[in-house]
Amino acid sequence: MISAFISAIFNAIGVTFDKLIVSSKYMSGLSMIKLRLFYISILMIIPIVFFGSLQPDFFTPKYILKFVALVINDLVLNLLFYSVLRKKKLSEIEPITLLATPMTMFFAMLIFSSERSPSILIISIIATLALLISRFERKHLNFDKYSWLLIGFCITSAIEVILMKYLLGVSNAISIYGLRTVCIVII
């Protein structure tokens, strides 16, 4: 539980730092993504070498395709998020990005039988409705084009988690994260 709290703190710091960089007139969003991922990939080399592991099944077409899908999905995810981050305030972005969690739970219930639970489905529906109700203005649901981009971000974020769950069966998180980051930097 403490690791989730620490992760949330670092995520908030990272998003705030990203907003500062993306908002500057000297660096485009795409340049910032590449720069950040470049530094992360350099930092990931040591843990990958010492702690990473890929089972032989990872190199089968089934898992290679899932990994390629993960890399493409993450490219789209980053482009969606950083294009919105450049134009909108954090206070407008964060409530919509909270939809990623209920969407992930919903997709997981559709795909994995072990994830199916009626109580979790009800909770995710209530959370989604609460987040959507917060977007009401004068009895109308208000979404601009950036809100729709964020909905796309939430969907791609949920897809990322599903693909990661598949890939964790044949590798560990350090290997997947590191290889994914290096591939995105190269592209």
Salt bridges, closest charged atoms under 4 A:
ASP18 OD2 - ARG36 NH1 2.42
ASP74 OD2 - ARG180 NH1 2.89
GLU92 OE1 - LYS88 NZ 3.72
GLU115 OE2 - LYS165 NZ 2.82
ASP144 OD2 - LYS88 NZ 2.73
GLU160 OE2 - ARG180 NH1 2.41
